[in-house]
């Protein structure tokens, strides 16, 4: 499997060695369990059936899931076992299947999901650093897209995530996600069945980036777009060389972004309490459910 599925364009034969993402071609999963800390239309009352894949095509200095994003934890499983996990999550009452950071498996998942035909919505929970042409292969297999939109600045993207071309790719990817799911559809209980929610994690000393992202969303997708403005930034990962990231965001920083969002006229915005910035909310990647 020569892999050029993501913007890294490694060209690596992942049947033999790892790409930039840190994993070979087989699925590696670190946790599969109901997750209650997503946006309300995703978690609902029963929880979202989250499958945390190991490996990642970004190198975010502040990564909260660094144990798995660097592929330090996780178990290699077969496609058959992955579909069994899906069945187990659905049987447990999970509202959906939530595939967390799966860009490096997108092509394999596109085939598997079209065969599997999930009985509940499939959520593609993404860093945003995707190739639009790869996402096209998921058309018809994903019901809800839940991407991050982290930065506009190539300098910040390079310094924080080692991906100067982050916005160039993430913006195209999100437009493709919207093309595939042009309407946001909810059931009678307020659970999302189809659609798009764009997440943005506000970083300390980066409110200007947040404003630029809101500008882009308004201009390209409109003020009806569902946005999640996240206050949960916690000092984690490998931030010794980024002193501005060595603290939580302040109430003033968060209010500044919220006020600008309101000024632009966005109608569907999820917000967080500042006390969500706790390491207590980071899952244990202990192979639960794997």
C-alpha positions as CSV (number, residue, x, y, z in Angstrom):
1,X,0.0,0.0,0.0
2,X,1.8,3.1,-1.3
3,X,0.3,5.8,0.9
4,X,-0.4,9.3,-0.3
5,X,-3.8,9.5,1.4
6,X,-3.1,12.7,3.4
7,X,-1.4,16.0,2.7
8,X,2.0,14.5,3.9
9,X,2.3,12.5,0.6
10,X,4.7,10.1,2.2
11,X,4.8,7.7,-0.7
12,X,5.6,5.0,1.9
13,X,4.6,1.4,1.4
14,X,2.7,1.0,4.7
15,X,2.6,-2.8,4.3
16,X,6.3,-2.7,5.1
17,X,7.0,0.5,7.1
18,X,5.3,3.4,8.9
19,X,4.4,6.6,7.3
20,X,4.6,10.0,9.0
21,X,1.5,9.0,10.9
22,X,3.5,6.4,12.8
23,X,1.5,3.3,11.9
24,X,1.4,0.7,9.1
25,X,-1.6,-0.2,7.0
26,X,-3.5,-2.3,9.6
27,X,-5.8,-0.6,12.1
28,X,-4.3,0.3,15.4
29,X,-6.9,1.2,18.1
30,X,-6.2,2.4,21.7
31,X,-9.8,2.7,23.1
32,X,-13.3,2.0,22.0
33,X,-16.0,3.1,24.5
34,X,-19.0,5.4,24.9
35,X,-17.8,9.0,25.2
36,X,-19.9,11.7,26.9
37,X,-17.8,14.8,26.3
38,X,-18.5,15.6,22.7
39,X,-21.0,18.3,21.6
40,X,-24.5,17.7,22.9
41,X,-26.0,16.5,19.6
42,X,-23.2,14.0,19.3
43,X,-23.0,12.6,22.9
44,X,-26.6,12.9,23.7
45,X,-27.7,11.0,26.9
46,X,-26.2,7.6,26.0
47,X,-22.8,8.7,24.7
48,X,-21.0,8.6,21.4
49,X,-19.4,5.3,20.4
50,X,-15.8,6.6,20.2
51,X,-13.1,4.6,18.5
52,X,-9.7,6.2,19.1
53,X,-7.2,5.3,16.4
54,X,-3.5,5.4,17.1
55,X,-1.2,7.5,15.0
56,X,-1.7,11.0,13.5
57,X,-0.5,13.0,10.5
58,X,0.0,16.1,12.6
59,X,2.6,16.8,15.3
60,X,0.7,19.2,17.5
61,X,3.0,20.4,20.3
62,X,0.0,20.7,22.7
63,X,-1.6,17.4,21.8
64,X,-3.8,16.1,24.7
65,X,-3.8,12.6,23.2
66,X,0.0,12.4,22.7
67,X,0.1,8.8,23.9
68,X,-1.8,7.6,20.9
69,X,-1.1,10.4,18.4
70,X,2.6,9.4,18.5
71,X,1.5,5.7,18.2
72,X,3.0,4.8,21.6
73,X,-0.2,3.0,22.6
74,X,-2.7,0.9,20.8
75,X,-3.4,-2.6,19.5
76,X,-3.3,-3.8,16.0
77,X,-6.6,-5.3,15.0
78,X,-8.2,-6.8,11.9
79,X,-11.0,-5.4,9.9
80,X,-13.3,-8.1,11.3
81,X,-12.5,-7.1,14.8
82,X,-13.1,-3.4,14.1
83,X,-16.6,-4.3,12.8
84,X,-17.2,-6.4,15.9
85,X,-16.2,-3.3,18.0
86,X,-18.8,-1.3,16.0
87,X,-21.5,-3.8,16.8
88,X,-20.5,-3.8,20.5
89,X,-20.7,0.0,20.7
90,X,-24.1,0.0,19.0
91,X,-25.4,-2.8,21.2
92,X,-24.3,-0.8,24.3
93,X,-26.7,2.0,23.2
94,X,-24.2,4.5,21.7
95,X,-25.9,7.1,19.5
96,X,-23.3,6.9,16.8
97,X,-19.9,5.5,15.7
98,X,-17.3,8.2,16.3
99,X,-14.1,7.6,14.4
100,X,-11.5,9.7,16.1
101,X,-8.5,10.9,14.1
102,X,-8.7,8.4,11.3
103,X,-7.2,10.4,8.3
104,X,-4.4,7.8,7.9
105,X,-7.0,5.0,7.6
106,X,-9.5,7.0,5.5
107,X,-9.1,4.9,2.3
108,X,-9.5,1.6,4.2
109,X,-12.4,2.9,6.1
110,X,-14.2,4.0,3.0
111,X,-14.3,0.4,1.8
112,X,-15.1,-1.1,5.2
113,X,-17.9,1.4,6.0
114,X,-19.7,0.9,2.7
115,X,-19.7,-2.9,3.3
116,X,-20.6,-2.5,7.0
117,X,-23.7,-0.2,6.5
118,X,-23.9,1.1,10.1
119,X,-27.3,1.2,11.8
120,X,-26.4,4.5,13.5
121,X,-24.8,7.6,12.1
122,X,-21.1,7.5,11.4
123,X,-19.1,10.5,12.7
124,X,-15.7,11.3,11.2
125,X,-13.9,13.2,13.9
126,X,-10.9,14.9,12.3
127,X,-8.0,17.2,12.8
128,X,-9.0,18.8,9.6
129,X,-5.6,18.0,8.0
130,X,-7.1,15.9,5.2
131,X,-6.9,15.6,1.4
132,X,-10.2,16.6,-0.2
133,X,-9.7,14.0,-2.9
134,X,-9.3,11.3,-0.2
135,X,-12.5,12.5,1.6
136,X,-14.4,12.0,-1.7
137,X,-13.9,8.3,-1.2
138,X,-15.9,8.5,2.0
139,X,-18.9,10.1,0.3
140,X,-21.9,8.0,1.3
141,X,-20.1,6.3,4.2
142,X,-20.0,9.2,6.7
143,X,-23.1,10.9,8.1
144,X,-21.5,13.6,10.3
145,X,-18.2,15.4,9.9
146,X,-16.6,16.8,13.0
147,X,-13.4,18.5,11.9
148,X,-11.1,20.9,13.6
149,X,-10.1,24.2,12.0
150,X,-7.0,25.1,14.0
151,X,-5.2,27.9,12.3
152,X,-5.1,30.3,9.3
153,X,-1.4,31.2,9.7
154,X,1.1,28.9,8.0
155,X,3.7,30.1,10.5
156,X,1.5,29.0,13.5
157,X,0.6,25.8,11.8
158,X,4.3,25.0,11.2
159,X,5.4,25.9,14.6
160,X,2.6,24.3,16.5
161,X,1.8,21.2,14.3
162,X,4.6,20.9,11.8
163,X,2.2,21.5,8.9
164,X,2.7,24.9,7.2
165,X,0.1,23.8,4.7
166,X,-2.6,23.1,7.3
167,X,-5.1,25.8,6.3
168,X,-4.6,25.2,2.6
169,X,-5.7,21.6,3.1
170,X,-8.1,21.9,6.0
171,X,-10.2,24.6,4.2
172,X,-10.6,22.5,1.1
173,X,-11.3,19.4,3.2
174,X,-14.1,21.2,5.1
175,X,-15.7,22.5,1.9
176,X,-15.7,18.9,0.6
177,X,-17.3,17.7,3.9
178,X,-20.0,20.3,3.5
179,X,-20.6,19.2,-0.1
180,X,-21.2,15.7,1.0
181,X,-23.4,16.7,3.9
182,X,-25.1,20.0,2.8
183,X,-27.9,19.9,5.4
184,X,-27.7,19.6,9.2
185,X,-30.4,17.1,10.2
186,X,-31.5,16.3,13.8
187,X,-33.9,13.8,15.3
188,X,-36.7,14.5,17.7
189,X,-34.3,14.3,20.6
190,X,-31.9,16.9,19.2
191,X,-29.3,14.3,18.1
192,X,-27.5,15.0,14.9
193,X,-28.2,12.5,12.1
194,X,-26.4,14.2,9.3
195,X,-24.3,17.3,9.0
196,X,-21.2,19.3,9.9
197,X,-19.9,20.8,13.1
198,X,-16.6,22.7,12.9
199,X,-14.5,22.7,16.0
200,X,-12.0,25.4,16.9
201,X,-9.8,25.2,20.0
202,X,-8.9,28.6,21.2
203,X,-5.2,28.9,22.1
204,X,-3.6,31.3,24.5
205,X,-2.3,34.5,22.7
206,X,-4.0,33.4,19.5
207,X,-7.4,35.1,19.5
208,X,-6.5,36.8,16.2
209,X,-6.3,33.3,14.6
210,X,-9.7,32.5,16.0
211,X,-11.2,35.7,14.5
212,X,-9.7,35.0,11.1
213,X,-11.2,31.5,11.2
214,X,-14.6,32.8,12.0
215,X,-14.3,35.3,9.1
216,X,-13.5,32.4,6.8
217,X,-16.4,30.2,8.0
218,X,-18.8,33.1,7.5
219,X,-17.6,34.0,4.1
220,X,-17.4,30.4,2.8
221,X,-20.1,28.5,4.7
222,X,-22.4,31.1,6.2
223,X,-23.6,32.0,9.7
224,X,-26.0,29.0,10.0
225,X,-22.9,26.8,10.2
226,X,-22.6,24.8,13.5
227,X,-19.4,25.8,15.3
228,X,-17.9,24.6,18.6
229,X,-15.7,27.2,20.2
230,X,-13.6,25.2,22.7
231,X,-12.1,26.6,25.9
232,X,-10.6,23.3,27.0
233,X,-7.0,24.0,26.1
234,X,-4.7,22.4,28.7
235,X,-1.0,22.6,28.9
236,X,-0.1,19.1,27.6
237,X,2.3,17.5,25.2
238,X,5.7,19.0,24.2
239,X,5.3,22.7,24.7
240,X,8.7,23.6,26.2
241,X,9.6,25.5,23.1
242,X,6.3,27.4,22.9
243,X,6.1,29.5,26.0
244,X,2.9,31.2,25.0
245,X,1.2,27.7,25.2
246,X,2.3,27.1,28.7
247,X,-1.0,28.3,30.3
248,X,-4.7,28.0,29.8
249,X,-6.7,30.6,28.0
250,X,-8.1,33.5,30.1
251,X,-11.7,34.4,30.5
252,X,-11.0,37.6,28.6
253,X,-9.5,35.7,25.7
254,X,-12.6,33.4,25.5
255,X,-15.0,36.3,25.8
256,X,-13.2,38.2,23.1
257,X,-13.7,35.3,20.6
258,X,-17.3,34.7,21.7
259,X,-18.2,38.4,21.3
260,X,-16.7,38.5,17.8
261,X,-18.6,35.3,16.9
262,X,-21.8,37.0,18.0
263,X,-20.9,40.2,16.1
264,X,-20.5,38.2,12.9
265,X,-24.0,36.8,13.4
266,X,-23.4,33.1,13.9
267,X,-26.6,31.4,15.1
268,X,-25.5,27.9,16.0
269,X,-22.5,28.0,18.4
270,X,-21.5,25.5,21.1
271,X,-19.5,27.0,24.0
272,X,-17.6,25.5,27.0
273,X,-17.0,26.5,30.6
274,X,-13.4,27.5,31.3
275,X,-13.2,24.7,33.9
276,X,-13.4,22.2,31.0
277,X,-9.6,22.8,30.7
278,X,-8.7,19.8,32.9
279,X,-6.7,16.7,32.2
280,X,-9.5,14.8,33.9
281,X,-11.4,14.9,30.6
282,X,-8.6,13.1,28.7
283,X,-9.6,9.4,28.2
284,X,-7.5,6.6,29.5
285,X,-6.0,4.9,26.5
286,X,-5.9,1.5,28.2
287,X,-7.3,-0.7,25.3
288,X,-10.8,-0.5,26.8
289,X,-13.2,-2.2,24.3
290,X,-10.4,-3.2,22.0
